[in-house]
Each structure stands twice: as structure tokens, then as C-alpha cells.
């Protein structure tokens, strides 16, 4: 018998021993250690915090989602949710509302690094948000984990921008913020009729953005300028283009 025929039974045995389906990643182990508060009213803009212990073979993201009548109008705010590293560790998730809201359900959503939902865990909490409620002091774990989360998000952003070599873009985005307010004020005072109406359209976005930024600053968030830094350049670009179009129409010979 030839060597190839002697090896054939061995090859067949090896093929049969291989798994028919690719191995699936083990589901992460998620444990909710604490929630704060549990059963009481929260002031609007105040947050419900959830302390999480996890064990996973892949990075995870955590966010709280609420459902109930008027949830969209109540203006939900939640943590930015960086990708927590694989292994065993602690995490935090929080949610708050700008207006009065009583949720029908609160769910902790566990996602992969690419924001693919892995699991959803119902939270046993009956909190609700009311404008007349008193603000609650944060427990030590909430302050500690929130600060760590904000530092992680800031570091991830800095690494992403540094590796991409776009530091100059960050500088332009930062300068566009005061540039927007200067240009918006000038248009408010100098333009009239339809040009003025078109020039004041960004106020529908800039006023809520400025209000949210001031609130985040007063709450001591390390990420307070983030929303303004990303959205104000868009408003500034709109006003700059509008200004250029109006300028060209006012120059004789240019149509």
C-alpha cells in the first residue's frame, strides 16, 4: 500500500474531529452592583447611576435606555459610553432627563465595540424625573467611575486625532466657536429682511447647544465643550457661506 493510502484514514479522522461550526464567543457576564437612587423622584437634569461589574472576552459599551409616553420630548441625556476593555472590570452608565418624565421601563443595553447590541438587562428601579424634586448627592463610586469614564473618552479622542495628524483641524474647530458668535451678532445687527431671516436660522441650534454646554460646565463635566466643539463649526460654516453669497451679490459685475 502506498504512503498516500496509509495517510488517507488519518486525514479523514482529523477532518471529522474538526468542529463543523465556528466557535462562538462566550456571552459576557454582567452584574449590577448598585443603582442610585432606587425609588424616589429625581430633579430634572439629575442622573440615575448604575454601577456595573463585568467579565468579557471582548470590549463592551454600556448605556441606559428608557421607554414611556413622551420620552422623546423629555430630552434624554446619557453617558458617552467608551469601549471598556476585555477582561474583568467596573463600569458605569447613567441617564437623565431635561423635562418631567416617568419611564415605563429602564433597560441597561450592553453593546460591542462596534455598538452591536449583545444583551439588554431590565433595571429594577422606579425613579422618575420631576422639576420640583431635590438634587441628590452622588455616591463615591458614581463620582469615581464617572471621572474615569470621562478621562477615557478624552484620551481616546486625543489619540484618534493625534494618530490622524489633524491637530490643525481641532484648532480650526475651536476658533470657529468665537467666530460663530461674532458673525452671528454682526448679522443680527446689520442684515435685514430675508437675508436676516436666513442668517438667524442657526439660532435654533446654537441656543440649545450653548445651554447644554453651560449646564455641563456647571455640573463639572470634563467633556463640557464637546458638543459645542463639534456642532458650532457647522453653524459657522453656514453663516460664512451665506455671508460670502451676499457679498458677491453686492459687488457690481458679479452675478
MARTI-460534 format. One record per atom (N, C-alpha, C, O): residue in three letters; x negated, y negated, z negated. Coordinates in steps of 0.1 Angstrom, whole numbers, padded with zeros to 4 digits, always signed. Atoms other than C-alpha are relative to their C-alpha. Example, Ala and Ser with C-alpha at 12.3 -4.5 7.8 and 13.67 -1.06 7.14 Angstrom:
BEGIN
Ala-0009+0012+0000Ala-0123+0045-0078Ala-0009-0012+0000Ala-0019-0012-0007Ser+0009+0011+0000Ser-0137+0011-0071Ser+0008-0011-0008Ser+0003-0022-0009
END
This chain:
BEGIN
Unk-0009+0012+0000Unk+0000+0000+0000Unk-0009-0012+0000Unk-0019-0013-0007Unk+0008+0012-0001Unk-0013-0034+0009Unk+0001-0009-0012Unk+0011-0008-0019Unk+0000+0008+0011Unk-0022-0060-0017Unk+0012-0009+0000Unk+0018-0012-0011Unk-0011+0009+0000Unk+0006-0083-0005Unk+0013+0007-0004Unk+0022+0001-0011Unk-0012-0007+0005Unk+0032-0055-0011Unk-0001+0003-0015Unk+0010+0003-0021Unk+0001-0002+0015Unk+0018-0049-0046Unk+0004-0012-0007Unk+0010-0012-0018Unk-0004+0013+0007Unk+0023-0086-0054Unk+0014-0004+0002Unk+0019-0012-0006Unk-0014+0004-0002Unk+0058-0088-0040Unk+0009+0002-0012Unk+0017-0007-0015Unk-0009-0001+0011Unk+0076-0073-0070Unk-0003-0010-0011Unk+0006-0015-0018Unk+0004+0009+0010Unk+0056-0096-0093Unk+0006-0014+0003Unk+0010-0022-0005Unk-0005+0013-0004Unk+0066-0127-0073Unk+0015-0001-0002Unk+0021-0011-0006Unk-0015+0000+0002Unk+0103-0117-0073Unk+0003-0001-0015Unk+0013-0008-0018Unk-0003+0001+0015Unk+0102-0112-0111Unk-0002-0014-0005Unk+0005-0019-0013Unk+0002+0014+0004Unk+0087-0147-0115Unk+0011-0009+0004Unk+0015-0018-0003Unk-0011+0009-0005Unk+0113-0163-0093Unk+0013+0002-0008Unk+0020-0008-0011Unk-0012-0002+0008Unk+0141-0146-0113Unk-0001-0005-0014Unk+0009-0009-0020Unk+0002+0005+0013Unk+0126-0158-0145Unk+0001-0015-0001Unk+0003-0021-0012Unk-0001+0015+0000Unk+0128-0195-0134Unk+0014-0004-0002Unk+0023+0003+0002Unk-0014+0005+0002Unk+0158-0215-0145Unk+0007-0004+0013Unk+0001-0010+0021Unk-0007+0003-0012Unk+0185-0219-0119Unk+0004-0015+0000Unk+0005-0021+0011Unk-0003+0014+0000Unk+0193-0254-0131Unk-0010-0008-0008Unk-0017-0002-0017Unk+0010+0008+0007Unk+0170-0282-0142Unk+0005-0003-0014Unk+0016-0004-0018Unk-0002+0002+0014Unk+0167-0287-0179Unk+0006-0014-0003Unk+0001-0023+0003Unk-0006+0013+0003Unk+0189-0314-0193Unk-0006-0006-0013Unk-0010+0001-0022Unk+0006+0007+0011Unk+0176-0340-0217Unk+0010+0002-0012Unk+0022+0002-0011Unk-0008-0002+0012Unk+0188-0334-0253Unk+0007-0013-0003Unk+0002-0024-0001Unk-0007+0012+0003Unk+0215-0357-0264Unk-0006-0007-0013Unk-0011+0000-0022Unk+0006+0007+0011Unk+0202-0384-0288Unk+0009+0002-0013Unk+0021+0003-0012Unk-0007-0001+0013Unk+0211-0381-0325Unk+0002-0014-0005Unk-0008-0022-0007Unk-0003+0013+0004Unk+0228-0413-0337Unk+0007+0001-0013Unk+0017+0008-0015Unk-0006+0001+0013Unk+0237-0421-0373Unk+0002-0014-0004Unk-0008-0022-0003Unk-0003+0013+0005Unk+0254-0452-0386Unk-0003-0001-0015Unk+0005+0005-0023Unk+0003+0001+0014Unk+0238-0461-0419Unk+0008-0010-0008Unk+0012-0007-0019Unk-0008+0010+0008Unk+0258-0492-0428Unk+0006-0009+0010Unk+0002-0011+0022Unk-0007+0010-0007Unk+0282-0518-0415Unk+0002-0012-0009Unk+0004-0010-0021Unk-0002+0012+0008Unk+0285-0554-0427Unk+0007-0011+0008Unk+0002-0015+0018Unk-0008-0006+0011Unk+0311-0564-0436Unk+0009+0012+0005Unk+0007+0016+0017Unk-0008-0012-0004Unk+0336-0535-0436Unk+0014-0003+0002Unk+0020+0000+0012Unk-0014+0003-0001Unk+0371-0546-0444Unk+0003-0014-0005Unk+0008-0015-0017Unk-0004+0014+0004Unk+0376-0583-0445Unk-0001-0009+0012Unk-0005-0005+0023Unk+0000+0010-0011Unk+0380-0614-0424Unk-0014-0006+0002Unk-0021-0009-0008Unk+0013+0006-0003Unk+0350-0629-0407Unk+0003-0014+0006Unk+0013-0016+0013Unk-0001+0013-0006Unk+0346-0666-0398Unk-0003+0001+0015Unk-0011+0009+0019Unk+0004+0000-0014Unk+0346-0673-0361Unk-0014-0004+0002Unk-0020-0012-0005Unk+0014+0001-0003Unk+0311-0672-0347Unk-0009+0008-0010Unk-0021+0009-0009Unk+0008-0009+0010Unk+0301-0649-0377Unk+0000+0014+0006Unk+0009+0018+0014Unk+0003-0013-0006Unk+0289-0614-0368Unk+0003+0012-0009Unk+0001+0011-0021Unk+0000-0013+0006Unk+0297-0578-0376Unk-0013+0007+0003Unk-0016+0008+0015Unk+0013-0006-0003Unk+0264-0560-0380Unk+0001+0015-0003Unk+0008+0019-0012Unk+0000-0015+0002Unk+0258-0522-0377Unk-0014+0004+0000Unk-0022+0002+0009Unk+0013-0005+0002Unk+0227-0505-0390Unk-0001+0014+0006Unk+0007+0023+0001Unk+0000-0013-0007Unk+0217-0475-0368Unk-0013+0007-0002Unk-0024+0001-0002Unk+0012-0009+0000Unk+0193-0446-0372Unk+0001+0009+0012Unk+0012+0015+0014Unk-0001-0008-0012Unk+0185-0428-0340Unk-0013+0009+0001Unk-0023+0007-0004Unk+0011-0009-0004Unk+0163-0399-0327Unk+0003+0004+0014Unk+0014+0010+0017Unk-0003-0002-0015Unk+0160-0396-0289Unk-0013+0003+0007Unk-0024-0002+0003Unk+0012-0002-0009Unk+0136-0384-0262Unk-0001-0010+0011Unk-0009-0008+0020Unk+0000+0010-0010Unk+0144-0414-0241Unk+0003-0014-0007Unk+0010-0014-0017Unk-0004+0013+0006Unk+0147-0452-0248Unk+0015-0002+0000Unk+0022+0003+0009Unk-0014+0003+0001Unk+0181-0464-0259Unk+0003-0014-0002Unk-0005-0022-0007Unk-0006+0013+0003Unk+0202-0495-0260Unk+0013+0001-0007Unk+0020+0011-0006Unk-0012-0001+0009Unk+0230-0503-0285Unk+0007-0013+0001Unk+0001-0024+0000Unk-0009+0012+0000Unk+0259-0527-0282Unk+0014+0004-0005Unk+0018+0015-0003Unk-0014-0003+0006Unk+0293-0530-0299Unk+0010-0007+0010Unk+0008-0018+0015Unk-0011+0005-0009Unk+0324-0534-0277Unk+0013+0001-0007Unk+0016+0010-0015Unk-0013+0001+0006Unk+0358-0544-0288Unk+0011+0000+0010Unk+0009-0005+0021Unk-0012+0001-0009Unk+0393-0540-0273Unk+0012-0004-0008Unk+0013-0002-0020Unk-0012+0005+0007Unk+0426-0556-0281Unk+0006-0011+0008Unk-0001-0017+0017Unk-0006+0011-0007Unk+0450-0582-0269Unk-0008-0013-0001Unk-0010-0018-0013Unk+0007+0012+0001Unk+0432-0614-0260Unk-0015+0001-0002Unk-0021-0009-0006Unk+0014-0002+0002Unk+0397-0600-0262Unk-0008-0008+0009Unk-0019-0013+0005Unk+0007+0008-0009Unk+0386-0618-0231Unk+0000-0015-0004Unk-0010-0022-0003Unk-0002+0014+0003Unk+0399-0652-0242Unk-0007-0004-0013Unk-0011-0015-0016Unk+0006+0002+0013Unk+0384-0648-0277Unk-0015-0003+0001Unk-0021-0009-0009Unk+0013+0004-0002Unk+0349-0652-0263Unk-0010+0009-0008Unk-0016+0004-0018Unk+0009-0009+0008Unk+0328-0622-0275Unk-0015-0004+0002Unk-0019-0008+0013Unk+0015+0002+0000Unk+0291-0626-0283Unk-0006+0013-0006Unk-0001+0018-0016Unk+0006-0013+0005Unk+0268-0596-0288Unk-0015-0001+0001Unk-0021-0010+0008Unk+0015-0001+0000Unk+0231-0587-0293Unk-0005+0003+0014Unk+0002+0009+0022Unk+0005-0002-0014Unk+0209-0587-0261Unk-0004+0014+0002Unk-0006+0018+0014Unk+0003-0015-0001Unk+0200-0550-0268Unk-0012+0003+0008Unk-0011+0007+0020Unk+0012-0005-0007Unk+0164-0544-0259Unk+0000+0015+0001Unk+0008+0022-0006Unk+0001-0015-0001Unk+0154-0508-0250Unk-0009+0004-0012Unk-0021+0002-0012Unk+0008-0005+0012Unk+0144-0492-0283Unk-0008+0013+0005Unk-0002+0021+0012Unk+0009-0011-0006Unk+0115-0467-0277Unk+0005+0013-0004Unk+0012+0015-0014Unk-0004-0014+0003Unk+0120-0430-0276Unk-0007+0004-0013Unk-0017-0001-0018Unk+0005-0005+0013Unk+0114-0411-0309Unk+0011-0003-0010Unk+0023-0002-0008Unk-0009+0003+0012Unk+0129-0419-0343Unk-0002-0014-0005Unk-0013-0018-0006Unk+0001+0013+0005Unk+0137-0453-0355Unk+0013-0006-0004Unk+0023+0000-0004Unk-0012+0008+0004Unk+0161-0480-0366Unk+0004-0010+0011Unk-0005-0014+0019Unk-0004+0010-0010Unk+0182-0503-0345Unk+0012-0008-0006Unk+0017-0004-0017Unk-0012+0008+0005Unk+0209-0530-0350Unk+0008-0004+0012Unk+0003-0006+0023Unk-0009+0005-0010Unk+0239-0540-0330Unk+0010-0010-0007Unk+0013-0007-0019Unk-0009+0010+0006Unk+0262-0570-0337Unk+0010-0005+0011Unk+0007-0005+0023Unk-0010+0006-0009Unk+0293-0586-0322Unk+0007-0012-0008Unk+0009-0010-0020Unk-0007+0012+0006Unk+0310-0620-0329Unk+0010-0005+0010Unk+0009-0003+0022Unk-0010+0007-0009Unk+0339-0640-0315Unk+0001-0015-0003Unk+0000-0019-0015Unk-0001+0015+0001Unk+0343-0677-0309Unk+0014-0004-0005Unk+0016-0015-0011Unk-0014+0003+0004Unk+0381-0676-0315Unk+0006+0011-0009Unk+0000+0021-0011Unk-0007-0009+0008Unk+0406-0659-0337Unk+0002+0013+0008Unk+0007+0013+0019Unk-0002-0012-0007Unk+0407-0622-0328Unk+0000+0012-0010Unk-0008+0013-0019Unk-0001-0012+0008Unk+0418-0589-0344Unk+0000+0012+0010Unk+0009+0014+0017Unk+0001-0011-0009Unk+0405-0559-0325Unk+0008+0012-0003Unk+0010+0015-0015Unk-0006-0013+0002Unk+0424-0527-0320Unk-0010+0010-0002Unk-0007+0020-0010Unk+0010-0010+0002Unk+0392-0508-0318Unk-0014-0006+0002Unk-0015-0016+0010Unk+0014+0004-0001Unk+0354-0513-0322Unk-0008+0013+0003Unk-0007+0023-0003Unk+0008-0011-0004Unk+0330-0490-0304Unk-0014-0003+0002Unk-0018-0013+0008Unk+0014+0002-0003Unk+0293-0486-0305Unk-0004+0008+0012Unk-0002+0020+0013Unk+0003-0006-0013Unk+0281-0479-0270Unk-0015+0002+0000Unk-0023-0007-0001Unk+0014-0005-0001Unk+0248-0460-0266Unk-0003+0001+0015Unk+0003+0009+0022Unk+0003+0000-0015Unk+0231-0466-0232Unk-0015+0004+0002Unk-0023+0003-0008Unk+0014-0003-0003Unk+0199-0455-0215Unk-0007-0013+0003Unk-0001-0024+0003Unk+0008+0012-0003Unk+0171-0479-0205Unk+0006-0007+0012Unk+0005-0019+0013Unk-0006+0006-0012Unk+0190-0485-0172Unk+0014-0003-0002Unk+0022-0005+0008Unk-0014+0004+0004Unk+0223-0493-0190Unk+0010+0010+0004Unk+0022+0007+0006Unk-0010-0010-0002Unk+0239-0460-0182Unk+0005+0005-0013Unk-0002+0009-0022Unk-0006-0004+0012Unk+0264-0451-0209Unk-0003+0015-0003Unk+0000+0023+0005Unk+0003-0013+0005Unk+0253-0420-0229Unk+0011+0005-0009Unk+0016+0017-0007Unk-0011-0004+0009Unk+0279-0419-0256Unk+0006-0013-0006Unk+0001-0023-0005Unk-0007+0011+0006Unk+0304-0441-0274Unk+0005+0006-0014Unk+0011+0016-0015Unk-0003-0004+0014Unk+0310-0439-0312Unk+0010-0010-0006Unk+0007-0022-0006Unk-0011+0009+0006Unk+0342-0453-0328Unk-0005-0005-0014Unk-0010+0003-0022Unk+0004+0006+0013Unk+0334-0476-0357Unk+0012-0001-0009Unk+0023-0005-0006Unk-0010+0000+0010Unk+0354-0472-0389Unk+0000-0014-0007Unk-0006-0015-0018Unk+0000+0013+0005Unk+0359-0509-0395Unk+0013-0008+0003Unk+0018-0006+0014Unk-0013+0007-0002Unk+0390-0531-0399Unk-0002-0015-0001Unk+0006-0023-0006Unk+0003+0014+0000Unk+0373-0565-0397Unk+0008-0008+0011Unk+0011-0002+0021Unk-0006+0008-0010Unk+0389-0594-0378Unk-0006-0014-0002Unk-0012-0018-0012Unk+0006+0014+0000Unk+0378-0630-0370Unk+0011-0010-0001Unk+0021-0010+0006Unk-0010+0011+0003Unk+0397-0660-0383Unk-0008-0013-0003Unk-0018-0013-0010Unk+0007+0013+0001Unk+0388-0697-0382Unk+0000-0004-0015Unk-0009-0012-0018Unk-0001+0004+0014Unk+0398-0701-0419Unk-0009+0009-0010Unk-0009+0006-0021Unk+0008-0009+0008Unk+0375-0673-0432Unk-0013-0006-0004Unk-0018-0015+0003Unk+0013+0004+0005Unk+0344-0679-0453Unk-0011+0008+0007Unk-0010+0019+0010Unk+0011-0006-0006Unk+0310-0672-0438Unk-0007+0010-0010Unk-0007+0007-0022Unk+0006-0010+0009Unk+0293-0640-0452Unk-0015+0000+0002Unk-0020-0001+0013Unk+0015-0001-0001Unk+0256-0638-0461Unk-0004+0013+0006Unk+0003+0023+0003Unk+0005-0012-0006Unk+0237-0613-0441Unk-0008+0009-0010Unk-0016+0003-0018Unk+0008-0008+0008Unk+0222-0583-0459Unk-0014+0000+0005Unk-0017-0004+0016Unk+0015+0000-0004Unk+0184-0578-0459Unk-0003+0008+0013Unk-0010+0003+0021Unk+0003-0008-0012Unk+0185-0551-0433Unk+0004-0007+0013Unk-0002-0005+0023Unk-0005+0007-0012Unk+0205-0572-0409Unk-0010-0011+0004Unk-0012-0013+0016Unk+0009+0010-0003Unk+0181-0601-0412Unk-0013+0005+0006Unk-0018+0000+0016Unk+0013-0006-0004Unk+0150-0579-0408Unk+0001+0006+0014Unk-0007+0003+0022Unk-0001-0006-0013Unk+0163-0559-0378Unk+0004-0010+0011Unk-0001-0008+0022Unk-0003+0010-0010Unk+0177-0590-0361Unk-0012-0007+0005Unk-0014-0010+0016Unk+0012+0006-0003Unk+0144-0607-0363Unk-0009+0009+0009Unk-0016+0004+0018Unk+0008-0009-0008Unk+0126-0576-0350Unk+0005+0001+0014Unk-0002+0002+0024Unk-0007-0002-0013Unk+0151-0573-0321Unk-0003-0013+0008Unk-0006-0011+0020Unk+0003+0012-0007Unk+0146-0610-0311Unk-0014-0001+0004Unk-0018-0005+0015Unk+0014+0000-0004Unk+0108-0606-0312Unk-0002+0009+0011Unk-0010+0006+0020Unk+0001-0010-0011Unk+0111-0575-0290Unk+0004-0006+0014Unk-0002-0004+0024Unk-0005+0006-0013Unk+0132-0593-0264Unk-0009-0011+0005Unk-0012-0012+0017Unk+0009+0010-0004Unk+0109-0623-0264Unk-0013+0005+0006Unk-0018+0001+0016Unk+0012-0006-0005Unk+0078-0601-0259Unk+0002+0006+0013Unk-0006+0006+0022Unk-0003-0006-0013Unk+0095-0582-0231Unk+0000-0010+0011Unk-0004-0008+0022Unk-0001+0011-0010Unk+0103-0614-0213Unk-0014-0006+0003Unk-0017-0008+0015Unk+0013+0006-0002Unk+0068-0628-0218Unk-0009+0010+0009Unk-0016+0006+0018Unk+0008-0010-0007Unk+0052-0595-0205Unk+0005+0001+0015Unk-0003+0002+0024Unk-0006-0001-0014Unk+0076-0594-0175Unk-0005-0012+0008Unk-0009-0011+0020Unk+0004+0012-0007Unk+0068-0630-0165Unk-0015-0001+0002Unk-0020-0005+0013Unk+0015+0001-0002Unk+0030-0627-0171Unk-0004+0010+0010Unk-0013+0007+0018Unk+0005-0010-0010Unk+0027-0595-0151Unk+0004-0004+0014Unk-0002+0000+0023Unk-0005+0004-0013Unk+0047-0610-0123Unk-0007-0013+0005Unk-0006-0017+0017Unk+0007+0012-0004Unk+0025-0641-0122Unk+0009-0012+0004Unk+0006-0019+0013Unk-0009+0010-0003Unk+0054-0665-0123Unk+0001-0010-0012Unk+0012-0015-0015Unk+0000+0010+0011Unk+0044-0688-0152Unk+0004-0013+0005Unk+0010-0021-0002Unk-0004+0013-0005Unk+0048-0717-0129Unk+0015-0001+0001Unk+0021-0012+0000Unk-0015+0000-0001Unk+0085-0707-0124Unk+0006-0003-0014Unk+0016-0010-0014Unk-0005+0003+0014Unk+0090-0708-0162Unk-0001-0015-0003Unk+0008-0021-0008Unk+0002+0014+0003Unk+0076-0743-0163Unk+0010-0008+0008Unk+0016-0018+0002Unk-0010+0007-0008Unk+0099-0755-0135Unk+0014+0002-0006Unk+0022-0008-0006Unk-0013-0002+0006Unk+0129-0739-0152Unk+0001-0009-0012Unk+0012-0014-0015Unk+0000+0008+0012Unk+0120-0757-0184Unk+0002-0015+0003Unk+0010-0022-0004Unk-0001+0014-0004Unk+0116-0791-0167Unk+0014-0003+0006Unk+0018-0014+0006Unk-0013+0002-0006Unk+0149-0786-0149Unk+0011-0003-0010Unk+0021-0009-0006Unk-0010+0002+0011Unk+0168-0788-0182Unk+0001-0015-0002Unk+0012-0021-0001Unk-0002+0015+0001Unk+0160-0825-0189Unk+0003-0007+0013Unk+0010-0017+0014Unk-0003+0005-0014Unk+0161-0831-0151Unk+0015+0000+0002Unk+0020-0009+0008Unk-0015+0000-0003Unk+0197-0820-0150Unk+0007-0011-0008Unk+0015-0018-0002Unk-0007+0011+0008Unk+0208-0843-0179Unk-0003-0014+0006Unk+0006-0022+0005Unk+0003+0014-0006Unk+0190-0873-0163Unk+0008-0002+0013Unk+0014-0012+0014Unk-0007+0001-0012Unk+0205-0866-0129Unk+0015-0001-0002Unk+0022-0008+0005Unk-0015+0000+0003Unk+0240-0859-0143Unk+0004-0013-0005Unk+0015-0018-0001Unk-0003+0013+0006Unk+0240-0891-0163Unk+0000-0011+0011Unk+0009-0020+0011Unk+0001+0010-0011Unk+0229-0911-0132Unk+0012+0001+0009Unk+0017-0010+0013Unk-0011-0002-0009Unk+0256-0896-0111Unk+0013-0005-0007Unk+0022-0011+0000Unk-0012+0004+0007Unk+0282-0902-0138Unk+0002-0016+0001Unk+0013-0020+0002Unk-0001+0015+0000Unk+0274-0940-0138Unk+0000-0006+0014Unk+0006-0016+0016Unk+0002+0006-0013Unk+0266-0946-0101Unk+0010+0004+0011Unk+0013-0004+0019Unk-0008-0005-0011Unk+0288-0925-0079Unk+0015-0002-0003Unk+0019-0004-0014Unk-0014+0002+0001Unk+0325-0929-0072Unk+0007+0009+0010Unk+0002+0016+0019Unk-0010-0008-0009Unk+0355-0912-0055Unk-0004+0015+0001Unk-0008+0021-0009Unk+0002-0015-0002Unk+0349-0877-0040Unk-0014+0004-0003Unk-0016+0015-0009Unk+0014-0003+0003Unk+0311-0879-0044Unk-0001+0002-0015Unk-0008+0011-0020Unk+0000-0001+0014Unk+0316-0885-0081Unk+0007+0013-0005Unk+0001+0019-0014Unk-0007-0013+0005Unk+0341-0856-0085Unk-0009+0012+0003Unk-0010+0021-0005Unk+0009-0011-0003Unk+0317-0833-0067Unk-0012+0001-0010Unk-0017+0011-0014Unk+0012+0001+0009Unk+0288-0845-0089Unk+0003+0004-0015Unk-0006+0007-0022Unk-0004-0003+0014Unk+0308-0839-0122Unk+0004+0015-0001Unk+0007+0019-0013Unk-0004-0014+0001Unk+0317-0803-0114Unk-0009+0009-0009Unk-0004+0017-0017Unk+0009-0008+0009Unk+0286-0788-0132Unk+0004-0002-0015Unk+0000+0006-0023Unk-0003+0002+0014Unk+0300-0803-0165Unk+0009+0011-0005Unk+0008+0014-0017Unk-0008-0011+0004Unk+0325-0774-0166Unk-0009+0012-0006Unk-0004+0020-0014Unk+0009-0011+0005Unk+0295-0751-0172Unk-0010-0006-0010Unk-0013+0001-0020Unk+0011+0005+0008Unk+0269-0774-0188Unk+0005-0003-0015Unk-0003-0001-0024Unk-0005+0003+0014Unk+0291-0784-0218Unk+0001+0013-0008Unk-0004+0013-0019Unk+0000-0012+0008Unk+0298-0748-0229Unk-0014+0005-0003Unk-0017+0011-0013Unk+0013-0005+0001Unk+0262-0739-0223Unk-0007-0008-0011Unk-0014-0002-0020Unk+0006+0008+0010Unk+0250-0768-0244Unk+0005+0003-0014Unk-0002+0003-0024Unk-0006-0003+0013Unk+0275-0760-0272Unk-0005+0014-0005Unk-0008+0015-0017Unk+0005-0013+0004Unk+0264-0723-0273Unk-0015-0001-0004Unk-0019+0005-0014Unk+0014+0002+0003Unk+0227-0734-0273Unk-0002-0006-0014Unk-0010-0002-0022Unk+0001+0006+0013Unk+0232-0757-0303Unk+0004+0009-0011Unk-0001+0009-0022Unk-0004-0009+0010Unk+0251-0731-0321Unk-0011+0011-0003Unk-0013+0014-0015Unk+0011-0010+0002Unk+0223-0705-0316Unk-0011-0006-0007Unk-0018+0000-0016Unk+0011+0007+0007Unk+0198-0731-0328Unk+0003-0001-0014Unk-0006+0001-0023Unk-0004+0002+0014Unk+0217-0738-0360Unk+0001+0013-0007Unk-0002+0014-0019Unk-0001-0013+0006Unk+0221-0701-0366Unk-0014+0006-0002Unk-0016+0017-0008Unk+0014-0004+0002Unk+0183-0698-0365Unk-0005+0011+0010Unk-0014+0018+0007Unk+0004-0011-0010Unk+0181-0675-0334Unk-0013-0004+0007Unk-0014-0016+0011Unk+0012+0002-0007Unk+0147-0672-0318Unk+0003-0001+0015Unk-0006-0006+0023Unk-0003+0000-0014Unk+0164-0669-0284Unk+0010-0011+0003Unk+0017-0011+0014Unk-0010+0010-0002Unk+0185-0701-0287Unk-0002-0007+0014Unk+0009-0011+0019Unk+0001+0007-0013Unk+0171-0717-0254Unk+0002+0009+0012Unk+0002+0004+0023Unk+0001-0010-0011Unk+0175-0685-0233Unk+0011-0003+0010Unk+0008-0004+0022Unk-0011+0002-0009Unk+0210-0692-0218Unk-0002-0013+0008Unk+0000-0013+0020Unk+0002+0013-0006Unk+0202-0728-0211Unk-0012+0001+0010Unk-0011-0005+0021Unk+0012-0001-0008Unk+0168-0719-0196Unk+0003+0007+0014Unk-0003+0004+0024Unk-0003-0008-0012Unk+0184-0695-0171Unk+0011-0007+0009Unk+0011-0005+0021Unk-0012+0005-0008Unk+0216-0714-0161Unk-0002-0014+0004Unk+0003-0018+0014Unk+0001+0014-0003Unk+0206-0751-0162Unk-0008-0002+0013Unk-0004-0011+0021Unk+0006+0002-0013Unk+0182-0747-0132Unk+0010+0001+0012Unk+0008-0006+0022Unk-0010-0001-0011Unk+0212-0736-0111Unk+0008-0013+0001Unk+0010-0017+0013Unk-0007+0013+0000Unk+0231-0767-0121Unk-0008-0011+0006Unk-0003-0020+0013Unk+0009+0010-0004Unk+0201-0789-0115Unk-0002+0001+0016Unk-0002-0009+0023Unk+0002-0002-0014Unk+0196-0774-0080Unk+0013-0004+0008Unk+0011-0010+0018Unk-0013+0004-0007Unk+0233-0780-0071Unk+0000-0015+0001Unk+0003-0021+0011Unk+0000+0015-0001Unk+0230-0817-0081Unk-0011-0006+0009Unk-0009-0016+0016Unk+0011+0005-0009Unk+0197-0821-0063Unk+0004+0001+0014Unk+0001-0008+0022Unk-0004-0002-0014Unk+0211-0807-0031Unk+0011-0010+0003Unk+0011-0016+0014Unk-0011+0010-0002Unk+0242-0829-0035Unk-0006-0014+0002Unk-0001-0022+0010Unk+0007+0013-0001Unk+0220-0859-0041Unk-0007-0002+0013Unk-0006-0013+0019Unk+0007+0000-0013Unk+0199-0851-0010Unk+0010-0002+0012Unk+0007-0010+0021Unk-0010+0001-0010Unk+0230-0847+0012Unk+0006-0014+0000Unk+0007-0020+0011Unk-0006+0013+0001Unk+0245-0880+0000Unk-0011-0011+0005Unk-0007-0021+0011Unk+0011+0010-0004Unk+0211-0898+0005Unk-0002+0000+0015Unk-0003-0011+0021Unk+0001+0000-0014Unk+0208-0886+0041Unk+0011-0006+0007Unk+0009-0012+0018Unk-0012+0006-0006Unk+0243-0897+0049Unk+0000-0015-0001Unk+0006-0022+0007Unk+0000+0015+0002Unk+0235-0932+0036Unk-0012-0006+0008Unk-0012-0019+0009Unk+0011+0006-0008Unk+0203-0936+0058Unk+0005-0001+0015Unk+0009+0008+0021Unk-0005+0002-0014Unk+0211-0951+0092Unk-0008+0009+0010Unk-0020+0011+0009Unk+0007-0009-0010Unk+0203-0928+0122Unk+0000+0014-0004Unk-0004+0023+0005Unk+0000-0014+0004Unk+0207-0896+0102Unk+0015+0004-0001Unk+0022-0002-0009Unk-0014-0005+0000Unk+0239-0876+0107Unk+0000+0014-0003Unk+0011+0020-0004
END
